[in-house]
Structures are given as C-alpha cells and as structure tokens.
Amino acid sequence: MSYDRNEIKPEYTWDLSKIYADSAAFEAALADTEKKIKAFSKHEKTIIRSAAELACALDDYFAIDALIDRLWSYAYLHFALDTSNNDYQSLTGRVRTLAVSAGSATWFVTPYILRLERSTLEAWLGECEGLHTYRRFLEKTILEKPHTLSDECERLMSSLDNCLGTHDQIRGIFADSDMRFGKIKDEQGKRVELTGANYGVYLRSGERRVRMAAFREMYKTYGSFINTFATVYNGRVKEATTLARVRGYKDSLTASTFRDEVTPEIYNNLIKTVEANLEPLYDYYALKRDALGVDKLHLYDVYAPLVGSLTRKYSYEEAVADVLDTCKIYGEEYYENLKAGLTENRWVDVYPTRGKRGGAFATSGSGTEPFILLNYTENYDDVSTLAHEAGHAMHTLFSTRYNEPHNSNYTIFVAEVASTVNELLLAHRKLAACESDEEKLYILDGLMETYKATLYRQTMFAFFEQKAHALSERGETLTADLLNKQYYKLVKKYFGKDVACDKAIAMEWARIPHFYSCFYVYKYATCISAASAIVKRIETEGEAYVGKYIDFLKCGGAKSPLDSLLVAGIDMRDPAVVSDAIDDFRSCVKQFTEIYNKNK
C-alpha cells in the first residue's frame, strides 16, 4: 500500500531542510561550488612549490568534494521521495555534471604530487601541520604512481569521465523502461503485467504455477534481446580491461582490488573457500524440496519461502524498540545517538508513498546527519531492514565524528559489515526470545536466505565476472552464447545434481546490474563473512570485545579496509573467516531441519 505524502505525519518523514533550507539555498551553494571549481586552476602552478601551498591546494580540493557531496544528497534524496518529479531528476543531473567539471579542473592533483620525491614529501609532512592531516591521502596517492599517466594523458582521461561508464545507464534504461515482459495469471487467476520490479514477488509466490509462469515469461523476454545485452556487457568489460591495461595493471581484477586496497588473493580465497563448501548449500536445497513437497526442485522454486508469512505485525514504534534493544550491547554513545536519530531527529522516511523509490538505503551528505529510507509495511522483514540500515547510519556517524572529513569515508569493502552485524544480532536475539516454533522457523528461513543470497550467490556471481573479464582479456568477444554457456556451467555447479537447472537460467547474467560495477559483488560475500565473525565474538566475549568493534566503526577511511577490520580482530586474508560463516549457515540449516521435522 502506498500513501500520499500529505497523509504521513512529519515525524515519519525526513527534514531535508537540514541540508539546505530551501531550493534557493541549494542554488546558491551550487553557484558557489561552480566558482570554487573555476578558481581551482590557480593551484596548478603552485601546488608542489612548498608544503604550505600543497596544503592550501588540498584544502580547496576536499572543500569542493564536500560541497558536491552535500549538493548530491539534497538532490538525490528529494528525487528518491518522488522519482516521477522531473525537476528533482534534473537536479541530480546538474550535480553529476558539476562533479565531472570538478574532475576536469582538479586533474593535476595526483600527477603533480607524484612528481615529488618521497623524501621531500616526508620532510613537508613534518614541517607543515596543515599538511599532516592529509598523510593518508598522500600515501594512497603515492601508491598510484606506477599507474599514473603523463600530464597530457591524465588531462585527457579526466575529460573522458563523462563518456565512460555509460553501459550501465544503457542497460538500466533498456531493462527498466523499454522492455515489456507480458502478462501472467496471479494467485487469484487474474492476468497481471510482469515487470522487473514485481518479478521477485511472483518468484516467492506460494503457488508453483505462478512462480513457473513468472520465470518462463521473464526469460522468454530476455531471450528475445539477449544479443543486445551481450553486446552492451561486452562493451563494459572491454572498457574496464582496456583502462586497466592503459594504466599498467596486470588485469582488470587487479585494478579493481587495488582501488579497494586489497589484493586478488582475497577474491580468489573467497571463491576457493566457498566452492570447497557447497555441501551445506545442497542440504539447504534438499530441505527446500522437502518443505515445498515437490519431487524435483526447479530454479523457479528456490525463492519460495519455506514457511508462510508471520501473522505477527510490528508497528514502527515496536520495530524501533526492537532495534534499540538489540543495540544496547554497543554502549551508551551508540545507543543514545541511534535513539535520538530514530525517535527525535527524523533520520528515517518510514512509509511507502506514491512515487517513492522502492527498497531501503542509508546515506548522509557532508556535514549532515544520516538519512534512512524505508518502505515500512509492519512485517518482521521490515524490522530487520531497519536494523540493517541503522547499522549503516551509525557506521557513518562514528566515521565522521572521529575523523577529518577527507578521512571519514569508509570503502565499499567494509560498507556492509556494520549493517549485517545488526541484522544478524537482531535475528539471534529474536530467535532466543521466540515463543513459537512458527516464529523460529520464519526467522531461521530468513537467516538461511541471507547466507545463501549473500555468501553463496554473490560468490557465484564473482566467479562468473572473473571468468568473463579473463575471456575478454584473452581476446574473446563476449557473445550471448559464450556468456550463457559460462553462466549455466556455474549454475549447475552451485545448485548441484538434485536441482533441475532450467535452461533459461543461462540468461540470468543479463538481469544482474551489479556486473557493470566491475568486481563489486564479491564484497557482499566478504562483508557477511566479517559480520558473522564479529557477531560470534560479540555474543561470546560481550563487552570485552565490543570496544574493539566500536573502534572499527570509528576508523572510517583513516585506515585501509583490511587494517580497519584488524582493529576488530578480523583478518580477511584468512580463509577461515569465510569458512566460519559457512559453518553458521550450516548451523541454521540444521536448526531449521530439526524444528521442521518435529512439527512436520
């Protein structure tokens, strides 16, 4: 159900005037940012003349970055509340254009810094207090030296930023706006239009007929355009592999992990460890086959819930109370800040309204409090989503509170850790308090689905992506036939011999937009592995460990992602972190099976 915005009480909505008082203030800030961008060229002749002048240039460089971040938050959050509003869509486009012009104006920062001798830079860091705050940035910049081009080439590359990376937009517009998927009969026998947005709903239907119809109709349509999708994806992969080669990386995977401040070893360890432990996944599918009462589990069955939906409803206030109770273990600073954000400071836009973006997210602009978007409908999954997004919000709050603005942005490699920790802790706490087997089974079903979707499925995606890039780097053209063949081989491996791998699933790669953000999906799997390890230590060691976890949240971007996780005692170079998470999944399958068989 969706409401009109004017039906929602203000306390359940964002107050975006905290970013800019009104559109006039936004326009004034945008104009001021444009002036600062145009003025930045003055630093080109002076940036490496002295320590003080380098510090001055970096002050302006990061001030522009912060202004654009705040402008983007104002524009995007308004757009998220009403995606049909062309004015807000236009605002986001203007901020994107501004960001590209900033990149063009500041192109010389990295190559000029790299002209300095390391000894000179160290001396300057010692003599200039204003420069010392940028040590982390400068150390990261120095690491880029082997992959930095000539000044002329870097200027050219910055001017191309507006042209590169468009394959994702092409794919998105085509899949989300232009494609039509026909109609199917829903549970009531009514003919309804299938869309990319409601496909997941029908795939989780309790009626097998509906699931099968949705699956077949979806891939019949994708099959009609599969060569187009292959051509667009081939172009995206060629772009990534070419840019990696131009900058002197071994391959596109090395280029991507370098930006994450990790190595391909982390990526390869994940795939190797997961593929050595597929048996718990096969057990899960065997359990699902039994629970659904089918002779053979098909791929259109794997998202069907093992238990019906809970009749229990949670008001938003109850959800807030549940999340806060879960987070008490983190200590007063975490708890009190989260409580104020959820109950007084309007961090959350709670209910679905017409035109509002679907799903959920948490974000913040430079110098702002967190903003959480929900589409709350009073079920347990919504409570879990609030816990998840609250984790993001508090990670951001601690990161910005304990670091300078330019050191506050943690990387994507750790971005899902704090959110997943909250989600898992909430589920464990609810399990311990369950009064009925029905509720226990429901929560365990959700936990198993989380591990399956995040640890196993994302790792399968990661292996496919690695294979596709490697084929392209060997000179292969990524045709539809080649991509389908590679993907289907992986599907059969991950689902096992007891699941009927319908041929149409070979085209599923075309539905995954994350493949256009190269080597992104593996981070979901590493994050849930790290989160699972953290939860285990919180539950076994209590307050003695919690302080280490909070210190991890405070790291922000001041440390590399691997070093920040080490603060929490988690070493992602150790494959045991992943295998331990698999053990947690195995335990969930075992618990569910025991309770299910008892009530069968």
C-alpha positions as CSV (number, residue, x, y, z in Angstrom):
1,M,0.0,0.0,0.0
2,S,1.3,3.5,-0.9
3,Y,0.2,6.7,0.7
4,D,0.2,10.3,-0.5
5,R,3.0,12.3,1.1
6,N,0.5,14.7,2.8
7,E,-1.1,11.7,4.6
8,I,2.2,11.0,6.6
9,K,2.9,12.7,9.8
10,P,6.1,14.8,9.7
11,E,7.8,12.7,12.4
12,Y,7.8,9.8,10.0
13,T,9.5,11.8,7.2
14,W,12.9,13.4,6.5
15,D,13.5,17.0,7.2
16,L,15.7,17.8,4.2
17,S,15.9,21.5,5.2
18,K,18.7,20.3,7.4
19,I,20.8,20.0,4.3
20,Y,19.7,23.3,2.6
21,A,16.9,25.5,3.9
22,D,15.2,25.6,0.5
23,S,15.9,25.4,-3.2
24,A,17.3,29.0,-3.2
25,A,19.9,27.9,-0.7
26,F,20.7,24.9,-2.9
27,E,21.1,27.1,-5.9
28,A,23.4,29.5,-4.0
29,A,25.5,26.6,-2.9
30,L,25.7,25.2,-6.4
31,A,26.8,28.6,-7.8
32,D,29.4,28.9,-5.0
33,T,30.8,25.5,-5.9
34,E,31.0,26.4,-9.5
35,K,33.1,29.4,-8.6
36,K,35.4,27.3,-6.4
37,I,35.8,24.8,-9.2
38,K,36.8,27.5,-11.7
39,A,39.2,29.1,-9.2
40,F,41.0,25.8,-8.6
41,S,43.2,26.2,-11.6
42,K,45.3,28.7,-9.7
43,H,46.8,25.8,-7.8
44,E,48.3,24.2,-10.9
45,K,51.4,26.4,-10.9
46,T,51.9,26.4,-7.1
47,I,50.7,23.0,-5.7
48,I,54.1,21.5,-5.3
49,R,56.1,24.6,-4.7
50,S,56.0,24.3,-0.9
51,A,54.4,22.3,1.9
52,A,52.1,25.2,2.7
53,E,50.9,25.6,-0.9
54,L,50.3,21.9,-1.2
55,A,48.2,22.0,2.0
56,C,46.3,25.0,0.6
57,A,45.5,23.2,-2.7
58,L,44.3,20.1,-0.8
59,D,42.1,22.2,1.5
60,D,40.3,23.6,-1.6
61,Y,40.3,20.2,-3.3
62,F,38.5,18.5,-0.4
63,A,36.2,21.5,0.2
64,I,34.9,21.1,-3.4
65,D,34.4,17.4,-2.8
66,A,32.4,18.1,0.4
67,L,30.3,20.7,-1.3
68,I,29.4,18.4,-4.2
69,D,28.6,15.6,-1.7
70,R,26.2,17.8,0.1
71,L,24.6,19.0,-3.1
72,W,24.2,15.5,-4.3
73,S,22.5,14.4,-1.0
74,Y,19.9,17.2,-1.3
75,A,19.1,16.5,-4.9
76,Y,19.1,12.7,-4.7
77,L,17.1,12.4,-1.5
78,H,14.4,14.7,-3.0
79,F,14.4,12.5,-6.1
80,A,14.2,9.3,-4.0
81,L,11.0,10.6,-2.4
82,D,9.4,11.3,-5.8
83,T,11.1,9.6,-8.8
84,S,8.3,10.9,-11.1
85,N,9.4,14.5,-10.4
86,N,11.4,15.7,-13.4
87,D,12.7,18.8,-11.5
88,Y,14.4,16.5,-8.9
89,Q,15.7,14.3,-11.7
90,S,17.2,17.4,-13.4
91,L,18.8,18.5,-10.1
92,T,20.7,15.2,-9.8
93,G,21.8,15.6,-13.4
94,R,23.2,19.0,-12.7
95,V,25.1,17.8,-9.7
96,R,26.6,14.9,-11.8
97,T,27.7,17.5,-14.4
98,L,29.2,19.6,-11.7
99,A,31.2,16.6,-10.4
100,V,32.6,15.9,-13.9
101,S,33.7,19.6,-14.2
102,A,35.4,19.3,-10.8
103,G,37.3,16.2,-12.0
104,S,38.4,18.1,-15.1
105,A,39.5,21.1,-13.1
106,T,41.4,19.1,-10.5
107,W,43.0,16.6,-12.9
108,F,46.6,17.7,-12.0
109,V,46.4,16.9,-8.3
110,T,47.6,13.3,-8.4
111,P,50.2,13.5,-11.2
112,Y,51.8,16.7,-9.7
113,I,52.0,15.1,-6.2
114,L,53.8,12.2,-7.8
115,R,56.5,14.5,-9.1
116,L,57.7,14.9,-5.6
117,E,60.4,12.8,-4.1
118,R,59.3,10.7,-1.2
119,S,62.0,12.3,1.0
120,T,60.6,15.8,0.1
121,L,57.1,14.8,0.9
122,E,58.1,13.3,4.3
123,A,60.0,16.5,5.1
124,W,57.0,18.6,4.2
125,L,54.7,16.4,6.3
126,G,57.0,17.0,9.3
127,E,57.2,20.8,8.9
128,C,53.6,21.7,8.0
129,E,50.9,20.9,10.5
130,G,48.2,21.7,7.9
131,L,49.6,19.1,5.5
132,H,49.9,16.4,8.1
133,T,46.2,15.8,8.2
134,Y,46.4,14.6,4.5
135,R,49.1,11.9,5.2
136,R,46.7,9.1,4.5
137,F,45.6,10.7,1.2
138,L,49.2,11.3,0.2
139,E,50.3,7.8,1.0
140,K,47.4,6.4,-1.1
141,T,48.4,8.8,-3.9
142,I,52.0,7.6,-3.9
143,L,50.8,4.0,-4.4
144,E,49.2,5.1,-7.6
145,K,52.5,6.2,-9.2
146,P,53.0,3.1,-11.3
147,H,49.5,3.6,-12.7
148,T,49.6,7.3,-13.4
149,L,50.0,8.6,-16.9
150,S,51.7,11.6,-18.3
151,D,50.1,15.0,-17.6
152,E,48.7,15.3,-21.1
153,C,47.1,11.8,-20.8
154,E,45.7,12.5,-17.4
155,R,44.1,15.7,-18.6
156,L,42.6,13.7,-21.5
157,M,41.4,10.9,-19.2
158,S,39.6,13.4,-16.9
159,S,37.8,14.9,-19.9
160,L,36.5,11.5,-20.8
161,D,34.9,10.8,-17.5
162,N,31.5,12.0,-18.8
163,C,31.7,9.4,-21.6
164,L,33.0,6.4,-19.8
165,G,30.8,4.1,-17.7
166,T,27.6,4.7,-19.7
167,H,26.9,1.0,-20.4
168,D,25.2,0.6,-17.0
169,Q,22.8,3.5,-17.9
170,I,22.1,2.0,-21.3
171,R,21.3,-1.4,-19.8
172,G,19.2,0.2,-17.0
173,I,17.1,2.3,-19.3
174,F,16.6,-0.6,-21.7
175,A,15.7,-3.2,-19.0
176,D,13.7,-1.0,-16.6
177,S,11.9,1.3,-19.1
178,D,11.8,-0.1,-22.6
179,M,11.4,-3.9,-22.1
180,R,7.9,-5.4,-21.7
181,F,7.6,-8.8,-20.1
182,G,4.0,-9.7,-21.0
183,K,1.3,-11.0,-18.6
184,I,0.9,-13.9,-16.3
185,K,-2.0,-15.2,-14.1
186,D,-1.5,-14.4,-10.4
187,E,-2.7,-16.5,-7.4
188,Q,-6.3,-15.3,-8.0
189,G,-6.2,-16.2,-11.7
190,K,-6.1,-12.5,-12.7
191,R,-3.9,-11.6,-15.6
192,V,-1.3,-9.1,-14.4
193,E,1.6,-7.5,-16.1
194,L,5.1,-8.9,-15.2
195,T,7.8,-6.3,-14.6
196,G,11.3,-6.2,-13.4
197,A,10.1,-4.8,-10.1
198,N,7.4,-7.4,-9.3
199,Y,9.2,-10.4,-10.7
200,G,10.7,-11.2,-7.3
201,V,7.3,-11.0,-5.7
202,Y,5.9,-13.7,-8.0
203,L,9.0,-15.8,-7.7
204,R,8.3,-16.0,-4.0
205,S,4.7,-16.9,-4.5
206,G,3.3,-19.8,-2.6
207,E,1.7,-21.2,-5.8
208,R,4.2,-23.1,-8.0
209,R,2.1,-22.3,-11.1
210,V,2.7,-18.5,-10.6
211,R,6.4,-19.0,-9.9
212,M,6.9,-21.1,-13.1
213,A,4.9,-18.6,-15.2
214,A,6.9,-15.6,-14.0
215,F,10.2,-17.4,-14.6
216,R,9.4,-18.5,-18.1
217,E,7.9,-15.2,-19.1
218,M,10.8,-13.3,-17.8
219,Y,13.4,-15.3,-19.6
220,K,11.4,-15.6,-22.8
221,T,11.6,-11.8,-23.0
222,Y,15.3,-11.7,-22.1
223,G,15.9,-14.3,-24.7
224,S,14.5,-12.0,-27.4
225,F,17.1,-9.4,-26.5
226,I,20.0,-11.5,-25.3
227,N,22.3,-10.4,-28.1
228,T,21.8,-6.8,-27.2
229,F,22.6,-7.4,-23.6
230,A,25.7,-9.4,-24.5
231,T,26.9,-6.5,-26.8
232,V,26.4,-3.9,-24.1
233,Y,28.1,-6.1,-21.4
234,N,30.9,-6.9,-23.8
235,G,31.5,-3.2,-24.3
236,R,31.6,-2.6,-20.5
237,V,34.1,-5.3,-19.9
238,K,36.2,-4.1,-22.8
239,E,36.2,-0.6,-21.3
240,A,37.3,-2.0,-17.9
241,T,40.0,-4.2,-19.3
242,T,41.3,-1.5,-21.7
243,L,41.6,1.1,-18.9
244,A,43.4,-1.4,-16.7
245,R,45.9,-2.1,-19.4
246,V,46.4,1.6,-20.2
247,R,47.2,2.2,-16.6
248,G,49.6,-0.7,-16.4
249,Y,47.7,-3.2,-14.2
250,K,48.1,-6.9,-14.7
251,D,44.4,-7.2,-15.4
252,S,41.0,-5.6,-14.6
253,L,40.6,-7.7,-11.4
254,T,44.0,-6.4,-10.1
255,A,42.9,-2.8,-11.0
256,S,39.7,-3.1,-9.1
257,T,41.1,-4.7,-6.0
258,F,43.9,-2.1,-6.0
259,R,41.3,0.6,-5.6
260,D,39.7,-1.4,-2.8
261,E,43.2,-1.5,-1.1
262,V,43.1,-5.3,-1.2
263,T,44.6,-7.9,-3.5
264,P,43.2,-10.6,-5.9
265,E,44.2,-13.1,-3.1
266,I,41.2,-12.0,-1.1
267,Y,38.9,-12.5,-4.2
268,N,40.4,-15.9,-5.0
269,N,40.4,-17.1,-1.4
270,L,36.6,-16.3,-1.2
271,I,35.8,-18.3,-4.4
272,K,38.1,-21.2,-3.4
273,T,36.7,-21.5,0.1
274,V,33.0,-21.3,-0.9
275,E,33.4,-23.8,-3.7
276,A,35.1,-26.2,-1.3
277,N,32.0,-26.0,0.9
278,L,29.0,-26.4,-1.3
279,E,27.5,-29.3,0.6
280,P,25.6,-27.1,3.1
281,L,24.0,-25.3,0.2
282,Y,23.0,-28.6,-1.3
283,D,21.5,-29.6,2.1
284,Y,19.5,-26.4,2.0
285,Y,18.1,-27.1,-1.4
286,A,17.2,-30.6,-0.3
287,L,15.4,-29.1,2.8
288,K,13.6,-26.7,0.5
289,R,12.5,-29.5,-1.8
290,D,11.1,-31.4,1.1
291,A,9.3,-28.4,2.6
292,L,7.7,-27.4,-0.6
293,G,6.6,-31.0,-1.3
294,V,7.9,-31.3,-4.8
295,D,9.6,-34.3,-6.5
296,K,12.3,-32.1,-8.1
297,L,13.3,-28.6,-7.1
298,H,13.4,-26.2,-10.1
299,L,15.1,-22.9,-10.3
300,Y,11.7,-21.1,-10.1
301,D,11.2,-22.8,-6.7
302,V,14.4,-21.7,-4.9
303,Y,13.0,-18.3,-3.7
304,A,9.7,-19.7,-2.4
305,P,9.6,-19.3,1.4
306,L,9.9,-22.4,3.4
307,V,7.2,-21.2,5.8
308,G,4.2,-18.9,5.4
309,S,4.4,-15.3,6.3
310,L,4.1,-14.4,10.0
311,T,0.7,-13.1,11.1
312,R,2.5,-11.1,13.7
313,K,2.7,-7.4,12.8
314,Y,5.2,-4.9,14.1
315,S,4.3,-1.2,14.4
316,Y,7.1,1.1,13.5
317,E,7.5,2.1,17.2
318,E,7.8,-1.6,18.1
319,A,10.5,-2.0,15.4
320,V,12.4,0.9,16.8
321,A,12.2,-0.6,20.3
322,D,13.5,-3.9,18.9
323,V,16.4,-2.4,17.1
324,L,17.4,-0.2,20.1
325,D,17.2,-3.2,22.5
326,T,19.5,-5.1,20.1
327,C,22.0,-2.2,20.0
328,K,22.2,-1.7,23.8
329,I,25.2,-4.0,23.9
330,Y,27.2,-1.4,21.9
331,G,27.3,1.0,24.8
332,E,25.9,4.4,25.7
333,E,27.3,6.5,22.8
334,Y,26.0,4.2,20.1
335,Y,22.6,3.6,21.8
336,E,21.8,7.3,22.7
337,N,22.8,8.6,19.3
338,L,20.7,6.0,17.5
339,K,17.8,6.5,19.8
340,A,17.8,10.3,19.1
341,G,18.1,9.7,15.4
342,L,15.2,7.2,15.3
343,T,12.8,8.9,17.7
344,E,13.6,12.7,17.6
345,N,15.8,13.8,14.8
346,R,13.9,12.4,11.8
347,W,16.6,10.2,10.4
348,V,14.0,7.9,8.8
349,D,11.5,8.4,6.0
350,V,9.3,5.5,7.1
351,Y,6.3,4.6,4.9
352,P,5.8,3.8,1.2
353,T,4.4,6.8,-0.7
354,R,3.4,7.4,-4.3
355,G,6.5,7.9,-6.5
356,K,8.9,7.0,-3.7
357,R,11.9,4.8,-4.6
358,G,11.5,1.2,-3.6
359,G,13.7,-0.8,-1.2
360,A,15.8,0.8,1.5
361,F,19.1,2.6,2.0
362,A,21.1,4.8,4.4
363,T,23.2,7.7,3.4
364,S,24.4,11.1,4.5
365,G,25.8,14.2,3.0
366,S,29.0,16.0,4.1
367,G,28.2,17.6,7.5
368,T,24.7,16.1,7.8
369,E,23.2,13.5,10.0
370,P,22.3,10.1,8.4
371,F,19.2,9.7,6.3
372,I,17.5,6.3,6.2
373,L,14.9,5.4,3.5
374,L,12.4,2.6,4.3
375,N,9.1,1.4,2.8
376,Y,7.8,0.0,6.1
377,T,4.8,-2.4,6.0
378,E,4.9,-3.8,9.5
379,N,6.3,-7.2,8.9
380,Y,9.4,-8.8,10.5
381,D,11.5,-8.3,7.4
382,D,10.9,-4.5,7.8
383,V,12.2,-4.7,11.3
384,S,15.3,-6.5,10.1
385,T,15.7,-3.9,7.4
386,L,15.6,-1.1,9.9
387,A,18.3,-2.8,12.0
388,H,20.4,-3.2,8.8
389,E,20.1,0.5,7.7
390,A,20.7,1.7,11.3
391,G,24.0,-0.2,11.2
392,H,25.0,1.8,8.1
393,A,23.8,5.1,9.7
394,M,25.9,4.5,12.9
395,H,29.0,3.4,10.9
396,T,28.8,6.7,9.1
397,L,28.1,8.7,12.2
398,F,31.1,7.3,14.0
399,S,33.3,7.6,10.9
400,T,32.5,11.3,10.5
401,R,32.7,12.1,14.2
402,Y,36.1,10.7,14.8
403,N,37.9,11.7,11.5
404,E,38.5,14.7,9.4
405,P,36.0,14.9,6.5
406,H,38.6,13.7,4.0
407,N,39.3,10.6,6.2
408,S,35.7,9.8,7.0
409,N,34.6,7.8,4.0
410,Y,35.0,4.1,4.6
411,T,35.3,1.9,1.4
412,I,32.7,-0.4,-0.1
413,F,34.8,-3.3,1.0
414,V,33.6,-2.8,4.6
415,A,30.4,-0.9,3.9
416,E,28.1,-3.9,4.5
417,V,29.8,-5.1,7.7
418,A,28.1,-2.9,10.4
419,S,24.7,-3.3,8.8
420,T,24.9,-7.0,8.6
421,V,26.2,-7.3,12.2
422,N,23.0,-5.5,13.3
423,E,20.8,-7.7,11.1
424,L,22.3,-10.9,12.4
425,L,22.3,-9.8,16.1
426,L,18.6,-8.9,15.8
427,A,17.8,-12.3,14.3
428,H,19.7,-14.2,17.0
429,R,18.1,-12.1,19.7
430,K,14.6,-12.7,18.3
431,L,15.3,-16.5,18.0
432,A,16.2,-16.7,21.6
433,A,13.0,-14.9,22.6
434,C,10.7,-16.8,20.2
435,E,7.6,-18.2,21.9
436,S,6.5,-20.4,19.0
437,D,8.2,-22.8,16.5
438,E,6.4,-21.0,13.7
439,E,8.3,-17.8,14.5
440,K,11.6,-19.6,15.0
441,L,11.2,-21.3,11.6
442,Y,10.3,-17.9,10.0
443,I,13.5,-16.2,11.4
444,L,15.7,-19.2,10.5
445,D,14.3,-19.2,7.0
446,G,15.3,-15.5,6.7
447,L,18.8,-16.2,8.0
448,M,19.3,-19.1,5.6
449,E,18.1,-17.0,2.7
450,T,20.5,-14.2,3.8
451,Y,23.5,-16.5,3.8
452,K,22.5,-18.2,0.6
453,A,21.9,-15.0,-1.3
454,T,24.8,-13.0,0.1
455,L,27.6,-15.6,0.6
456,Y,26.9,-18.3,-2.0
457,R,25.1,-16.4,-4.7
458,Q,27.3,-13.4,-4.7
459,T,30.4,-15.6,-4.9
460,M,28.9,-17.4,-7.9
461,F,28.4,-14.0,-9.5
462,A,32.0,-13.1,-8.6
463,F,33.4,-16.2,-10.3
464,F,31.3,-15.6,-13.4
465,E,32.5,-12.0,-13.6
466,Q,36.1,-13.0,-13.2
467,K,35.7,-15.6,-16.0
468,A,34.1,-13.0,-18.3
469,H,36.9,-10.5,-17.8
470,A,39.6,-13.1,-18.3
471,L,38.0,-14.3,-21.5
472,S,37.9,-10.7,-22.8
473,E,41.5,-10.1,-21.8
474,R,42.4,-13.2,-23.9
475,G,40.8,-11.6,-26.9
476,E,37.4,-13.4,-26.8
477,T,34.3,-11.5,-27.8
478,L,31.6,-12.0,-25.1
479,T,28.8,-13.2,-27.2
480,A,25.5,-14.3,-25.8
481,D,26.3,-18.0,-26.5
482,L,29.6,-17.7,-24.7
483,L,28.2,-15.9,-21.7
484,N,25.2,-18.3,-21.4
485,K,27.5,-21.3,-21.6
486,Q,29.8,-20.0,-18.8
487,Y,26.9,-18.9,-16.6
488,Y,25.0,-22.2,-17.0
489,K,28.0,-24.2,-16.1
490,L,28.3,-22.3,-12.8
491,V,24.6,-22.6,-12.0
492,K,24.8,-26.4,-12.3
493,K,27.8,-26.4,-10.0
494,Y,26.3,-24.2,-7.3
495,F,22.8,-25.9,-7.3
496,G,24.0,-29.5,-7.5
497,K,22.7,-32.5,-9.3
498,D,19.5,-32.7,-7.3
499,V,18.1,-29.3,-8.5
500,A,16.6,-29.1,-12.0
501,C,18.7,-26.4,-13.7
502,D,16.2,-25.0,-16.2
503,K,18.0,-24.0,-19.4
504,A,16.5,-20.5,-19.3
505,I,18.6,-19.6,-16.2
506,A,21.7,-19.4,-18.5
507,M,20.5,-15.9,-19.3
508,E,20.3,-14.7,-15.7
509,W,23.6,-12.8,-16.0
510,A,21.8,-10.3,-18.2
511,R,19.5,-9.4,-15.3
512,I,22.3,-8.5,-12.9
513,P,23.1,-4.8,-13.0
514,H,26.0,-5.1,-10.5
515,F,28.1,-6.7,-13.2
516,Y,28.5,-3.2,-14.7
517,S,30.2,-2.1,-11.4
518,C,33.2,-4.3,-12.1
519,F,34.2,-6.7,-9.3
520,Y,31.7,-5.3,-6.8
521,V,29.6,-8.3,-5.9
522,Y,32.3,-10.2,-4.0
523,K,32.3,-7.5,-1.3
524,Y,28.8,-8.6,-0.2
525,A,30.2,-12.1,0.5
526,T,33.3,-10.8,2.3
527,C,31.2,-8.4,4.4
528,I,28.8,-11.1,5.6
529,S,31.8,-13.3,6.4
530,A,33.3,-10.5,8.5
531,A,30.0,-9.6,10.1
532,S,29.4,-13.2,11.1
533,A,32.8,-13.4,12.8
534,I,32.1,-10.1,14.6
535,V,28.7,-11.3,15.8
536,K,30.2,-14.5,17.1
537,R,32.7,-12.6,19.2
538,I,30.2,-10.1,20.5
539,E,27.9,-12.9,21.7
540,T,30.7,-15.0,23.3
541,E,33.0,-12.2,24.6
542,G,30.5,-9.4,25.4
543,E,31.8,-6.0,26.5
544,A,35.4,-7.2,26.4
545,Y,35.1,-7.3,22.6
546,V,32.5,-4.6,21.9
547,G,35.0,-1.9,22.4
548,K,37.1,-3.3,19.5
549,Y,34.1,-3.3,17.3
550,I,33.3,0.3,18.1
551,D,36.9,1.2,17.4
552,F,36.4,-0.4,13.9
553,L,33.4,1.8,13.3
554,K,35.5,4.8,14.2
555,C,38.2,4.1,11.7
556,G,36.2,5.5,8.7
557,G,38.7,5.9,5.9
558,A,41.7,6.7,8.1
559,K,42.9,3.1,7.7
560,S,42.8,0.7,4.9
561,P,39.8,-1.7,5.0
562,L,41.9,-4.7,5.9
563,D,43.6,-2.7,8.7
564,S,40.3,-1.3,10.0
565,L,38.9,-4.9,10.2
566,L,42.1,-5.9,12.1
567,V,41.1,-3.4,14.7
568,A,38.1,-5.6,15.3
569,G,40.3,-8.7,15.3
570,I,39.1,-9.9,11.8
571,D,41.8,-10.8,9.3
572,M,40.1,-11.1,5.8
573,R,43.3,-12.7,4.4
574,D,42.5,-15.8,6.5
575,P,40.1,-18.1,4.6
576,A,38.8,-19.3,8.0
577,V,36.7,-16.2,8.2
578,V,34.7,-17.3,5.2
579,S,34.6,-21.0,6.2
580,D,33.3,-20.0,9.7
581,A,30.5,-18.0,8.1
582,I,29.6,-21.1,6.1
583,D,29.5,-23.1,9.4
584,D,27.0,-20.5,10.7
585,F,24.9,-21.2,7.6
586,R,25.2,-24.9,8.1
587,S,24.0,-24.4,11.8
588,C,20.9,-22.5,10.6
589,V,20.1,-25.4,8.2
590,K,20.5,-27.9,11.0
591,Q,18.3,-25.9,13.4
592,F,15.6,-25.4,10.9
593,T,15.6,-29.1,9.9
594,E,15.3,-30.3,13.5
595,I,12.3,-27.9,14.3
596,Y,10.7,-28.6,10.9
597,N,10.9,-32.4,11.3
598,K,9.5,-32.1,14.8
599,N,6.4,-30.3,13.6
600,K,6.1,-32.0,10.2
